[in-house]
Amino acid sequence: MKVALTFAALATLALALPSPAAAQGGSKPTVAVLYFNNGAIGKDHNDLEPLSKGIADLLIGELAANSGIRVVERDQIQKILDEQKLTTANLTDQSTAVKIGKLLGAHHMVTGGFITDGKGVVKFTTRVFATETSEIEFPNPTSKDASVTGKLDNFMELINQLAGKLNSGMKLPEIPARVGEAKKEAAKKVPYEAIALYSKGLAAKDAGNKSEAVTLFRKSLDKFPGFDKAEAELKKLQ
């Protein structure tokens, strides 16, 4: 009898506790963006590898402009990847993405990849998994294409465009028009050189090379003094 009562009490307690997603994001849809797979070939592959983290982090920043959702911070994602001993190569796998999503308490898991043609053109492709059902929710037969293509020089503008497509594809609350326009204008100003250095800084930070990361973030700011992402990372390390 006592055992039965104990199990009943535990079941009641479990029902009373909020789910991971609810605990972290309340009633807001929660989105996590995993690192992008590097599809560049030849010598460009190693040179562009840091962009895997940079793209994801910049996309997180663009999506976070939507006050109607919650976006998981990159540092939280990196912590889970370290704990699970996962690399970028594992992250496009559906079951892996969903597993990470559940650990993060995310409703929507964004995965993606990028490729360049060696002539200054880059393409970003994405897929979104619904954590609850494990199904691909975007793109789907009725949705628009979940990719963007353009010049490396317009890198940040492409990230901004991709964020808009994802926000629409996941059927999230709309980004306020004023905020959206401000983000578009800001995106036009960030040069690719600053983004490349910033991405290398993230890779150095995750590898435990603090001094190298600080140097790279400072170099990124030298290329674009108003780069808020690089400023934020420097503050974390200093």
N, C-alpha and C positions, 0 to 999 in steps of 0.2 A: 504493500500500500504506500509506504513511504517513498519507494522508488518511483512508482507511478506518479505520485504527487510532485516529485522532483523534476521528472521529465515534463510534466504539464507546466510547471513553473518556468522551466527553461524555454519551452515553446512560446509561452506568453511573453517572456522577456524578449525573445528574438523578434517577435512580431512588433513589439513596441519600439525596438531600436530602428533608427533610420538606415536606409540602404547607403552604401558608400557614396553613390552619386548624390543622394539627397543630403548626406552629411557634408559633402564638399561643395555642392553647387546649389543647394536648396531646390527651389522649383525651376530654376533656370536650366536650359539645355547645356550640357557640359561637353566641350570639344577638346580633343587632344590631337596634336600633329606630330607624327613620327618623322624621323630623319628620312630624307629623300635618297633613293638609290642612284648612285653615280653611273650613268650609262655612257659616259664619254669614253672614247677608245683611243689607243695609242698613247703618246706622251702626255696628252691632255688629261688622261684619267687621274694620275697621281696629283697633278697640279690642281685639279678641280675638286678633289676629294673633300676638302674642308667645306665646300658649298653644301654638302649633304646636311650638315647641321645649320649652316647659315640660312639656307632657304627655309627650313622648318621654323627657325627662330623668328625670322622676319615675317613669315606667314602668321605665326602666333600673334605677333604684335599687331598685324593688320586686322585679324579677326577679333582681337580684344577691343577694337574700337566700338564693337557692338555691345552696348550696355545691357542688352537683353539676354546675353549668354554668359557663360563662364568658360574661360579658356585655360587649360592646364599650362603652367609655366614650364619652360624647357628644363630648368634645373630639377624639377620633380620627375620629369620623364627620364632624364639622365640617371637619376638615382635608382629608378626601377630597372633600367637597362643594366646598370652595374650589378644590382642585386641578382638579376636573372641571368647575368653573363651573356647578354645578347649584343650582337653587332648590327651594323646597318644592313648587312646582307640578309638578315633574318626578318626584317621589318615589313616587307611587302607580303609576307605569308599571311593568309587570312586568319588562320587559327591563332598565330602569334599576336597579330594586331588586336584581335578580340580579347585574348588573354590579358594583354597589357592594358587594354581599355577597362577591363573589370578591376584590375589592380589599382588603376588611377581613379576609378569611379566616374568614367566618362561615358556619355551616351553615344557619341559619334567619334570614330577613329579615322583620322585622315592619314593615308599613306600616299607615297608618290615617288617619282623619279625625274631625272633630268638628263638631257642629251644635247650635245653641241655638234655643229657641222664643221668646226675648225675654221669657219669664216666669220665668226662673230655673231652667229645666230644660236639661240638656246630655246629649247622646248621643255616645258614642265607638264607632266601628266599626273593625274591624281585619281585615287579611288577612296571612297568613304564607306566604312563598315558600321552598321548599327550594332552596338555591343550587345544589346538585349537579344536580338534575333540571329546575330552572326552573318546577316545577309548584306550584300552590297547595296547600299541605298543611293549611291551616286558614283558614276553615271548609271543611268538605266535607260530602257528603250524609249521612254517618253521625255527624257531630260536632254539638256544641251550638253555639248562636249565639255569634259572636265579637264581641258588642257589649254595652255596658252603658248604662243610662239612669238619671238621677237628678238631684237638686237640685245646683245650683252650690255651695251651702253644704256639700255632702258630697263635694266634688271629690276629695279625697285618698282617701276611702273607695272611690269609684268606680275610681280608679286601682288600688287594692289588689285590688278584685274583678276588674278586667280582667287584671291580672297572673296571678291564679289561673286564669282561663279560658285564657289563652295558655299557661301552663305545662302545663296538662292537654292542650290542643289540640295542642301540639307534642310531646306524649308525652315530656316531660322528666322527669328524676328528681324525685320529690316533695320539696316544701319541708318541712323538719322541722316537725312540728306546733307545737312550742314557739316556733320562730322565726316561723311564720305567724301565730300568735295575737298575738305581740308587735307585729308589723307592723300588724295590724288595729287594735290599740288605739292605736298611735302615729298611724295615719292619721286616726282620729276627731278628733284634737286640732288638726290644722293647718287654720287658716281659709283660705277662698278668697282673701281680700285678700292674705295673705302669698304665696300661690302666684302670683297675678297680678303682684305686684311682682317676685317672683323670676324669672318668665318674661320680664318686660321687661328685667331685669338681664342675662339670657342674651343677649337680642337686642342690647342695647347693647354687651356684651362682644364678640360676634362681629362687630359693626360697627366695632370698634376704639375705641369710646368708653369708655375705662377709668374715668374719673372719674364718668361717669353711671352706669356699671355698679356701681361701689362704692356710690354713693348709693342706688341701688335695692335692692341686697342688704342694706344697713343698714336701709332702711325696711321691708324684708321681715322682718328680725329684730325690728324694733320691734313689728310686728304679732304675731309669734310668736317669742319669744326662744330657744326650743329647736329652731328649724328648722335641722337639721344640713346640709341642702343649701346654704342661703344662707351658713352659716358656712364650709363647704368652699370655695365660690367666692370668698369674701372673702380667704381665706388664699392662694389662687392669685394674687390681684391685688395683694396687699400685700407 
